Amino acid sequence: MTEALLVLNSGSSSLKFSVFRAGDVALLFRGQVEGIGTAPRLVLKGASGEVIEEQTLIDGINSDHTHAIDLILERVHQRLHGDPIVGIGHRVVHGGVHFATPLRLDPAVIGELELLVPLAPLHQPHSLAAINAIFEKMPHLPQVACFDTAFHRTQPEIAQWFGLPRRYTEQGVRRYGFHGISYEYIASVLPSIDARAASGRTIVAHLGNGASMCALMAGRSIATTMSFTPADGLVMGTRAGSLDPGVLLFLMNSPGMDAATLEKLINQESGLLGVSGLSSDMRELIASNEPHAIEAIDLFVYRLGRELGSLVAALGGLDALVFTGGIGENAALIRSRVCRDAGWIGVRCNEDANQTGSPRISHDESKVSTWVIPTNEELMIAEHTRRILGFCGAD
């Protein structure tokens, strides 16, 4: 009999899932329900990435995360052929100030996470919807929450503050940072890849539709580019990144602009999509000859260089640079340009290695080792879930 762990990653319109063998945390299969609330579509893949099932669901208009959970549990049980799910791990975007490690969920913890919804209104409600749906259907099945913010709680207090009156800091208005599960995974595998980087000063660039960078000192977060929300920092697929607060005040006084419209503008209509007027997908922009697409890439790379310099300052130097995430792992052009611009700190790219997809893409004479390391947030969550549940099944 195979005991299985289910990992869930809830987005605003999607619900990704992965199933691991509890004994050795080997991936069995994975998939997602996307287009929730509009035209939901199920994709199920094997451990090697082969598509097992793909279908558009007909009840799309009435679909929500609760219905998506029903469908996922149905498919997971079918694929397990009677083998039990012994625990479920969740990616929860916001853990606030107090949740600095993964933990088992109970009604009291869920109540505290609900209080954090105003800090992550685009993400937290969907994670809680999945958690509550499972508690309702299988109340005795243990669930574990892993927080995207937790990894950054090792940062110095001063690095988490804004220059606001202290009463706001005490109310929770501070730099939290995100993508922490991804950074934790990179930190966990770095010792076996580059021991000098693992014990020294490393900057990890998690570049995808959501993008951020993190400065690690001996594997611990020292500073990161996202702050109070995931909208801060780098230019992203549809997010504007860092903005002068005066810009927001100016926009709020524009005709037809209210809080909801402003939120949509900075989170869904800006970034690469807004600047290019073409797409939020870096692959499409790289393939395009449109001037605005080229300018969007230029801005993306420029902001990477600016933030890289800031993080180098926070670390007091740099031993290694790591690229991860969809763009970081696959866009050789972006890696090449970032490395070229970082020549001032000793980064020198081996273009042949970069183009062929080698893990190490730095030149032998580079003072800074440079790597491409695929992230695996789901595996990190599964390992935490297995550890917290003591390698046992449901109670």
N, C-alpha and C positions, 0 to 999 in steps of 0.2 A: 504494500500500500504506500502511495506517495502522498505525503502531507504537503500542502501548497500554501504559499503566501501570495496574496493579491495586493498589488500596489496600484493606487488610484491617484491621478493628477487631474484635478478639475480646473478647466478654464471657463471663460465666460460663455462660450458656445461649443465647447468640446469637452470630452471626458476620455482621457487616455488611461489605459490599463495595461499592466504586465503581470504575468503569473510566474512565480519562481518556485523551485523545489525547496522546501524548508530546510532539508538536511544540509545541502551544500550551496544553497542560493544560486542554483543554475537556472537560467531562463528557460521556461517551457514554451511560452507563446505570449504574444502581446497584441494590442490593437487600440482602436479608438472609435468613439461615436462623435462625429463632427457635425456642424450645422444644427446644433440643438436649438429648437425653437423656430426654425425656418424650414430647412429641408435636410433632416438628419440622415447621415450615411454611416454605415458600419463598415469598418475595415479590420480584418483579423489576419495576423501574420504569424508564421512559425518562428522558431528561435533563430533561424538563419536569414529571416527577412522575407521568405517566400509568402505570397498572398494565399491564404487559406479560404477566406470568404470576403466578399465585397458586395454590398447591396445598399440601395437607397430605400429608406423606410417610408411607407405611404402615409403614416399618421404624423407627418412632420409638423403641422401647424399646432397640434396639441402636445407636442413632445416637450419635456423639460428634463432637468437633471435626475429627477426621481424616476421617470420612465427610462432614462438612459441607464440608470443603475439596474433596473429590472432586466433590461436586455443584456447588459454585461454579465450579470450573475447567471442568467439563463445560459449564455454561450460558454461561460467559464465552466459551469457544472457539466455541460455537455462534453467539453473537451477533456475534462478530468476523469470522465467515465466512472464516477462514483467515489473517486479519491476526494478526501475532505480539504476544504479551505480551513486552515487553523489560525489565521490572523490576517488582518488587513492593515496596510500602511498607507498613509495619506501625505501628500505634499500640501502643506498649509502655508500660504504665502506669509501671513503675519503672526508672529508670536509675541509682539510687543516687547517691553523691557524685561519681563519676568521669565518668559519661556526661552531659556538659553540652551536647552537640550531636548532631544526627542522624548516623548513620554506617552504613556498609555492614557487613552481617552476615557473620561467618565462624565457624568452630567455636570459636575462642578467645573471641570476644565472646559467643557463645551460652553458653559455659561460665561466664562471669562473670555473665550475666543469670540463670542457674540458681541462682547463689549468693544472688540477691536475692529468690527465691521466698518465704522467711519474712517478708520485709517487705511483700509484697503477695500473700498466698496465695489471695485471691479472684479475682485478675486475671492475674498473671504466668504461671501454668502454662498458661492457655488461649492466650495470645499465643505462648508457646514451642511449644505443640502445633501451632499453625498454621505457624509458621516451620519446624519440623522436618519436618512433613508435606510441605511444598513442597520442601525440600532433598532429601528422599528421592525425590520423584517427578520433580523437575526440578533436579538438582544444579548445573547451569550457569547457571540463571536468577538474576541478582543480586537480593538482597533488602536493604532498608534499614529500619532501626529509627528511629522518632521517639518520643521519650520525653516522657511527661506531666509528669515532674519537671524536665526540663532547663531550661525557661524560668525556673524559680525559683532557679537556681544563681547568679544575679546578686545575690541578696539579701546584705546584710551578714552576716558569720559570726554575729554576735550574735543576729540575727533567726532563725537556724536552730537555736539551742541550746535545750535544756530545762534546768531547774535541777537536773540530776542530776550525780552524780560524773563527772568527765571520762572515766573509763574506758568509760562507756556511750556517751558522745558519740563516742569514738574507735572504738567497735564499730558505729557507724552509727545509733544512736538519736538522731535529730534531726528537725527540721521540714523535710520535703521539699517539701510542696505538690504539688497535682495540677491537672488541667484546663489544664496549661501549653500544650498545642497550641492550644486554644481562645483562650487569652489572647494567644498569639503571633499568631494570625490577626487578632484585633481590633487589636492594636498595629500590624500591618502595613498595615491599611486606614485607620486613624485619621488619618494625615496628609492623605489626600484628602477627609476628612469634616470634620475640625476640627483645623486646624493648631495652634491654641493648646493644645488638649488633648493632641495628640501630643507636643508639646515640653514640656508642663507636668505637672501632678499630676492623675491620672485614677484613678478606681476603677471596675473592671469587675465586675459582678455576673453570674456564670454560674449561672443558676437553672434547674434541671431536677429530675429525680428525684434526681440527685446535684447538690449546690449548693455553691458557694464564691464568694468574692470575692477580688479581687487589687488591690493598690495599685501603680500604675505611675508611675514618675518618668521622664519623657522616653522612654516605651515600654519601660522595664526594670522587672522585678518587684522591689519593695522589701519587700513583706510580703503574706501570703495567709492565708486562714482555715483551710484544711486543713493538716495537719502531718505526723506520722509515718505516718498512714494516711488514706485518704479519708473516714474516719468522723468526723473532728474538725471543729469549727467550727459551721456553720449547722445548724439542723434541716432534714432532707431528707425525701425520700419515705418511706424506710423506715429511715433512719439517725438515731440520736439526736442527733448533733452533740456539742458539748463536754459532757463529764461530769467531775464531781469524781472523782478516782481513788478516793476513799473510797466512792463509790457502787458502783464495780466490786468493791471489797473486800467491801462489805456483800452484794452479790448473789452473790459467790462462796461465801459461807457460807450461802446459802439452800438449803433442801432440794431435791435433784434438779438442782442447778446445777453444771455442769462447764465447762471451757473452750469446748467446742464449742457447748454450749447458750447460754453467755454471748455468744459471737461471733454466733450466729444472732439473739439478742435485740437486740443493739445495731446490727446491720447490716441485718436483714431484717424485724424486728417492731416497730421503734420509729418515730421521726419522725412525719410526718403520719399514717401508718397507725396507729401505736400510740396517739397522742393522740386521734385522731378515732374510732378503732374502726370506721371506715367504709371508708377508701380512702387510698392513697398518691398518687392522681391529683388534682392541684390543681383541675382542671376539675370533677370530681365534688364536691369540697368546696365550691367557690364556688357550685355549683348547689343545694347542700343547705341546709336550714333547721335541721338538727340542731344542738343547742347544742355538742356535742363537735366537730363539723366547724368551727363558727365559732371555737371556742377553738383548734383546730389552726392555722387561718389566722392568728389573733391572735398565737400563739406564733412562727410562721414570720416574720411581719412584725417582731415585737419583736426577735427575734434578729438580723434583718437590720440593724435600726437600731443595735443594740449594736455589732455588728461593723463597721458603717460608721463609727461614731465612733472606734473603735480604729484603723482604717486611715487616717482623716483625721489622727489624731495622728501616725501613722508618717510621713505625707507632709508634715506641717506646714501643712496647708491643702488646698483642693480646687478644681480648675478645671473638671472634667467628671466626669459619672457616666454609665456605659454599662450598659444591660441587654442580656443575651443569653441563649441557652439556651431550652428549650421554654417554661418559665414566664416568663422574662424577655422573650421575644419576643412572647408571646401573651396574657398575663394583665394586661390594663389595670388591673384593680382592684388588683393587687399593686403595680404600678409607682406608681399614684396614692398609695397609702397610704405606701409607702416615701418618696416625694418629700415628702409632707406632713409626715412625721415628721422629715425632714431639712431642714426649713425653717430650723432654727437655724444651718446652715452656708451658707445662701444659695440652697438649691434651691427653685425655684418651678415647678410643673408647669403646662403649658398643657393643660387637660383636653380641649379639643376635639381637639387634635393627638394626645393620648394615646389617646383613644377611636377615632380614625379610623386609627390605625396609622402616623402620620407618623414618619419617621426621627428628627427632632428633636422632642422633647416638652416642652422647657423654654420657659417664658414669656420674652418679649423682655426683661423686666426682671430675669430670674433672674441671679444672680451666678455660678451654676454651670450650664454647658450640659449638657443631659441628652439622651441618645440611646438609640434602640433599633437595635441592629446585629446582624443574623443572623450567627451564627458558621458557620464552614466548616472543620472540622478535617480533613476528607478532602482538600480542595483544598490545605491547608497541607502535608499529608503528601506529596501528589502533587508539589508544587513542590520540596520537599526531595529527594524521590527522583530527580526529573529532574535537579536540580542535581548531586547526588552521583554519579550515574551518567554525568555529562558529556554528557547528551542522546544517549546511545548505547544500543545494545541489549545483549543478553547477550554474555558473553565466550566 
